[in-house]
Amino acid sequence: MKTLVILSHPSANDSTTQQFFLRGAQALSDVTWHYLEEAYPDGQIDVEQEQTLLAEHDRIIFQFPMYWYSAPAFLKQWQDQVLNSDYLARWADKEFGIVVMMGVKEQAFRAGGREQFQLDELLRPYQAIAHHFNWTYLPVFPVYQFAYLSEDDQMKLLIAYQQYLTLTHNATIRERSLWLEQHLSDCFQAEDDYADVVKRAQLRLAANREQLDELHETLAMFQGGL
C-alpha cells in the first residue's frame, strides 16, 4: 500500500510539530510526503501532476493545523482545483484520512466543552468528499497540544502516526504488535535523543506480546475444556 500525505501549513519548516512528523514519515518507504506550500510557493498548482499523485497512491492523508475550525486556505484551493468528479472511477476504492493539529486540549472539542462541537462534526465535509469518491473514510487522527507532551508521549504518538499512515485499516492488536516489531528498530537510528525511548517502547511491546500470547493460550485451554 502506498500512502500520500498532503500537508498544508503556512510555515511547516519552522514548525516543531510538523518536522517531528516529517521525520516519522520519512522513515517509511511507502509514504510520500507532499508539502503543498513548498511545492507551489507561487500558489500556482499543477493540477495534472496532483491528479496523477492521487491516482498513484492507495491511502490519501490530509494533514493540517486547525484554523478557525477548518484547514488552511491553500488546501481548500487544492481541493477546488484538483478534485474532479470525472475521475470517480479512476480514484475509486482508496482510503482517506485526516491528521489535524490543535492548540487546545481534547476536552474542548465535545458537547458541552469549550468549543461545543465534537471534532468529527467539524470535519464532516471531508467525510462527504470520501463518500463522493467512494473512498473508505478513516477515523480522524487528532494531535492536541503537541508541545506540552512528554518525550515518551511524543514517541507513542509518533508510533500511532506511522501506523495511521501504513497499517491496515481496523488492524487487530496482534497485527499492530507485529507491525511495531518490524518498524521500531528502523526509526530514528541516527537520532540519539530517541534511542532510549525506542528501547523502552520495544521492551513494553515485548511484555505486551508475552501477555497477549498467554491470554490466547488460556482462552484456547478454556475453549478446549468446554
N, C-alpha and C positions, 0 to 999 in steps of 0.2 A: 504494500500500500504506500502511495506517495502522498505527502501532505504539503499543502501550500499555506503558509502563514502570511496573510496580508495585513501588514501593520500600518496604521495611520496615527501619526503623532507629530506635533509641530517641531519637536526637538528631541527625538529619541536618542541621538548620540550623546546628549547631555543628561539623559535620564538614567539614574542608577537602576531603577526597576527594569526598564526595557533592556539595558545592557546585560543585566543578570539573566533575563530570559533568552536574550540573543545567544549568549554562551551556551545555555542549555539546549537551544535548538540546533546550534552548530555541531553539537556532539552527536547528532542523529543523522545518519547517512541518507535517509529517505525523506528529509524535511527541507523544503525550500523557504527561505526567509526573504520576504519581499516587502521592503520599506518604501511605501508609496512616495512620501515627500522627498526621499533621497533619490528615488528613481526618476522623478519628474519635478526637479526644482523650479522649472518654469511653469508648472501647473498644466502642461500640455500632455495629456495621457495618450499613449499609443494603444488605441482600442483593440486593434487586431492582435497585438502582442499579448495584451491582457487576456483576451478571449482564448488565445492559444494556451496560455498558462493554466487557465481554468480547465481546459479540455485534457491537459496532460496530468492532472492530479486527481486523486480519488477523494481526499478529505480537504475541505476548504475551511480555513480558520480566519475569522476577522478578529484582529487584536487592536485594542484602542483604550485610551483613558476616557472615562465618562465625563462629558462636558454638557452641562445643562440637560441631563437625562438622555443624552444621545451621543453619537460618535462625532469626532472632528469633521469639519465641513468637507475636507478633501476625500474622505471615504464616501460620503454621500455623493460627491461629484463622480467618483469612480463608479458607484452603483448606477447612477443615471446614464453614464456613457457606455459602460461595459456590459451590463446585464441586458440580455436581449431575448425576447420570447421566441425568436426564430431558432434559437439553439436548444429548445426544450429537449429534443431527442438526443442531441449530441452531449448534453450535460446531465442527462438523467442518471439517477441511482448513485449520486455522490453523497458524501456526508458533510454536514455544515455545522460548525461550532463557533462560539463567541468566547473570547478571552477579554475580560473587561477589568480595568484597574480603577479603584475608587479610593478617595482620601478620607472616607468616613468608616465607622465601624459597621459590621454586618447587621447589627441590630437596627440600624437606621432604616434599612430597606425591608420593612414588613408592615403589615396592617397595624396601625396604632403607633408605629415608630416615628422617628423624626421626619422621614420623607413620606410617610403614609402609604407608600406603594411598595409592593414586592418587586425585586429586580426583574423577575421573569415578565411581569406586566409591562415594564418599561421597554423591554427588548422584544416584545411581540412582533413588531414589524419584520424582524429578521426571521422569525419563525414563519411568517407569511411568505417571505422570499423562498425559504426552504420548501414550503408546501407547493408554491407555484412551479418550481423546477423539479419537483419530485425528488427532493433530497431528504435524507434522514437528518432530522434536527437533533443535535447532541445537547445534553444538559449544559447550561452555561457554566463557564469556568471563571468564577469571580476572584479577584485579588483585592483584599481590603487592607489598607494602611500598611503597605509592604515595608516602609521604612521603620516601622515600630516592631517588626518581627525579630525574634532572636535568630541567631545563626542556624540553630537546629531547625527551627520552624521554617526558615527560608529554604533549607535543604529539602525538608519534607514537601514544601510547596513546589520546588523545582522538580522533584521526582514525579509528583502528581501532574505537573505541567507536561513533562516529557511523555508520560503515559497518555495524557489527553491528546497529544499530537500523534501518537503512533500505536497505541494499544487498541485491540479490537473493542468495538462498542459493546457494552454490557459484559465485559470480561469477568470471569469468576475470580474469587480470592486467590485461588491457586494459580490461575493464569497471570494475575498481577504479580504474584510472588516469583514465578518463573521469569517474568519479564525483568524484574528487578535484578535477579541473579545475572542475567545476560547483559544488562546495560550499566549497572552501577560501577563496575570496575573500569569502564571506559570513560566515565565522566570526570572532567577536571583533573586529569592525571598530571597536568602541568601546573595546577593551582594548589600550592602547598596549604593555603588557608582553608581549603575544603577537605584535605586528606583525612584528618581525624574525624570530621563529620561523616564522611563517606564510610569510613571503617565502622563507626558506631552504628550507622544505618544498616550496614551489612550484618553486623552481629545481631542487631534486633531482628533483622529479616530471618537469619538462620534460626533464632529461637522461635520465631513465629512459625516457621516451616515445620520445626520439630513438633510444636504443639498441634499444628494442623494435621500432621501425619498421625499423631497419637489419637486425635479425635476421630479421624477416618477409621483407624484400626478398631477403636472402641465401638463405633457405630456398626462396623461390619460384624464384630463379635456379637453385639446385641441383636442385630437382624438375623444372624445365623442361628441364634438360640430361640427365635420365635417359631 
